Amino acid sequence: MVLDSTVQNWASQGSRGRLRVATLMARPKAFDKDDALAAAMEVFWRTGYERASLDILLKAMGISKQSLYDTFGDKRGLYLKALAHYREQTLTSMRTLFASVGSARDGFARLLLGLSAESEEQHARGCLLLSANLERETSDAVIAQFLRENQAAVEKIFADAITQGQARRELSKTLDPQSLARFFAVTIQGMRAMARLRSDRRALRQVARVALSALDAR
């Protein structure tokens, strides 16, 4: 928990009519750092970085400006932490998915067909990290490096799933796990961009099935 301190000043007038300033008193208001960060993430996801004003962020997070600076740094620092929070959620979800399915192909099918079946609102929101890549300045090396690391982490999850599928003889040994992992990562990014432009589930399912056929090589 983090303390959001609201400082109250008051004055009292003595018998001789002179103003005396009393001691500053702080009334701590507790807030959950993870909840506040999740709220900020939702704002950035919905509006993008530039349109997410401090007033909007503070209202959504339920904290003061000073608490934001003390806990998360400035707006950019908060943005980077929100991106990291989103990335961790996404990577954890992917790892859990592949660990829970019966085969690598089932895992990729759930990812791609699940994306296809999302609501129009979900398609419109898209992926926060993909939006960050499109929104960033080309000279922003920090976010570029962050996104490259995310890409590498996603590709590793996919490559590991394919390698395990080959070890279980579900997938052909002729498949190149790294190349196929990159193919699926890029396919998902393309589907996200396509879905944001137009929420066409039928078209997205077609793309998903074509992509999944890459696992059928013998």
C-alpha positions in Angstrom: 0.0 0.0 0.0 1.1 3.6 -0.7 0.0 6.6 1.3 -1.6 9.5 -0.5 -1.2 12.5 1.9 -3.7 15.3 1.8 -2.2 18.3 3.6 -4.6 20.7 5.3 -3.6 24.2 6.4 -5.7 26.2 8.8 -5.3 29.4 10.8 -6.6 30.5 14.1 -6.9 34.0 15.5 -5.7 34.8 19.0 -7.0 37.2 21.5 -4.9 40.0 20.1 -6.3 39.5 16.6 -3.1 38.2 15.1 -3.2 35.3 12.7 -1.3 32.2 13.8 -0.5 29.4 11.3 -1.0 26.0 12.9 1.2 23.1 12.3 0.7 21.3 9.0 -1.1 18.0 9.5 -1.2 15.1 7.1 -4.2 12.8 6.7 -3.0 9.6 5.0 -5.3 8.1 2.5 -4.2 4.6 1.5 -4.3 3.4 -2.1 -3.2 0.2 -3.8 -0.3 0.8 -6.2 -1.3 -2.1 -8.5 -4.9 -0.9 -8.7 -3.8 2.6 -9.5 -1.3 1.4 -12.2 -4.0 -0.8 -13.7 -6.3 2.2 -13.9 -3.6 4.2 -15.6 -3.0 1.4 -18.0 -6.7 1.5 -19.0 -6.6 5.2 -19.7 -3.5 4.9 -21.9 -5.0 1.9 -23.7 -8.2 3.8 -24.3 -6.8 7.2 -25.3 -3.2 6.8 -26.1 -0.3 8.7 -24.5 -0.8 12.1 -25.9 -4.5 12.4 -25.1 -4.2 11.0 -21.6 -4.0 14.3 -19.6 -2.8 14.3 -16.0 -6.3 15.3 -14.8 -7.8 12.2 -16.6 -5.1 10.0 -15.2 -5.4 11.3 -11.6 -9.2 11.0 -11.6 -9.0 7.4 -12.9 -6.3 6.4 -10.4 -7.9 8.2 -7.5 -4.7 9.8 -6.3 -3.1 13.2 -6.0 -0.6 14.7 -8.3 2.1 14.5 -5.7 1.4 10.9 -5.1 1.7 10.2 -8.8 5.2 11.8 -8.8 6.3 10.2 -5.6 5.2 6.7 -6.6 5.4 6.5 -10.4 7.6 9.5 -11.4 6.2 11.8 -14.2 3.6 11.0 -16.8 6.2 9.3 -19.1 7.4 7.2 -16.1 3.8 6.2 -15.4 3.3 5.3 -19.1 6.4 3.0 -19.1 5.2 1.3 -16.0 1.7 0.8 -17.5 3.2 -0.7 -20.6 5.3 -3.1 -18.4 2.2 -4.0 -16.5 0.3 -4.8 -19.7 3.2 -6.8 -21.1 3.4 -8.9 -17.9 -0.3 -9.6 -18.0 -0.1 -10.6 -21.7 3.0 -12.8 -21.4 1.6 -14.6 -18.3 -1.7 -15.2 -20.1 0.1 -16.7 -23.1 2.3 -19.0 -20.9 -0.8 -20.1 -19.0 -2.6 -20.8 -22.2 0.1 -23.1 -23.7 0.6 -24.8 -20.4 -3.1 -25.7 -20.2 -3.9 -27.0 -23.7 -3.4 -30.5 -25.0 -1.2 -29.5 -28.0 0.8 -26.7 -29.4 -1.7 -26.4 -32.3 -4.6 -26.1 -29.9 -2.7 -23.2 -28.2 -2.2 -21.3 -31.4 -5.8 -22.0 -32.5 -7.1 -20.6 -29.2 -5.0 -17.5 -29.7 -5.9 -16.7 -33.3 -9.5 -17.9 -33.3 -10.0 -16.2 -29.9 -8.8 -12.9 -31.3 -11.1 -13.4 -34.3 -14.1 -13.9 -31.9 -13.6 -10.8 -29.8 -16.2 -8.2 -29.6 -16.2 -5.1 -31.8 -15.2 -3.0 -28.7 -12.3 -5.3 -28.1 -11.2 -5.1 -31.7 -11.4 -1.3 -31.6 -9.2 -1.2 -28.5 -6.6 -3.4 -30.0 -3.3 -4.1 -28.4 -1.7 -1.4 -26.1 1.8 -2.3 -27.1 1.0 -2.2 -30.8 -0.6 1.2 -30.3 2.5 2.3 -28.4 4.7 1.3 -31.3 2.6 3.2 -33.8 2.3 6.3 -31.6 5.9 6.6 -30.5 8.4 9.0 -32.1 10.9 7.1 -34.3 13.7 8.6 -32.1 12.3 7.1 -28.9 14.9 4.5 -28.2 13.6 3.6 -24.8 10.1 2.5 -26.0 11.6 0.9 -29.1 13.9 -1.3 -26.9 11.0 -2.2 -24.6 8.9 -3.3 -27.6 11.8 -5.3 -29.1 12.2 -7.1 -25.7 8.5 -7.9 -25.7 8.6 -9.2 -29.3 11.5 -11.5 -28.3 9.6 -12.7 -25.2 6.5 -13.5 -27.3 8.5 -15.3 -29.9 10.3 -17.4 -27.3 6.9 -18.5 -25.8 5.8 -19.5 -29.3 9.1 -21.2 -30.3 9.1 -23.2 -27.0 5.5 -24.3 -27.7 6.5 -25.5 -31.2 9.6 -27.3 -29.9 7.6 -29.1 -27.3 5.0 -30.1 -30.0 7.9 -31.5 -32.0 9.2 -33.4 -29.0 5.7 -34.9 -28.5 5.6 -35.8 -32.3 2.6 -33.5 -32.8 4.4 -31.3 -35.2 6.9 -32.1 -37.9 10.6 -31.9 -37.3 10.9 -30.0 -40.6 9.4 -26.9 -39.0 11.7 -24.2 -37.9 10.5 -23.1 -34.4 12.1 -19.7 -34.5 10.9 -18.7 -37.9 7.4 -20.1 -37.3 7.2 -18.2 -33.9 8.1 -15.0 -35.7 5.5 -15.7 -38.3 2.7 -16.2 -35.7 3.8 -13.0 -33.8 3.6 -10.9 -37.0 0.3 -12.6 -38.0 -1.3 -11.7 -34.7 0.0 -8.1 -35.0 -1.5 -7.9 -38.5 -4.8 -9.3 -37.3 -4.9 -6.8 -34.5 -4.4 -3.9 -36.9 -6.9 -5.3 -39.3 -9.5 -5.9 -36.5 -9.1 -2.3 -35.3 -9.8 -0.9 -38.7 -12.8 -3.2 -39.3 -14.2 -5.8 -36.9 -14.9 -8.5 -39.5 -14.9 -11.8 -37.6 -15.3 -13.9 -40.7 -12.3 -12.4 -42.4 -10.2 -12.7 -39.3 -11.2 -16.4 -39.0 -10.0 -16.9 -42.6 -6.6 -15.4 -41.8 -6.4 -17.5 -38.6 -7.1 -20.8 -40.5 -4.5 -20.0 -43.2 -1.9 -19.2 -40.5 -2.7 -22.4 -38.6 -2.2 -24.5 -41.7 1.5 -23.6 -41.4 1.6 -26.1 -38.5 0.4 -29.0 -40.8 3.7 -29.5 -42.7 4.9 -33.1 -42.8 
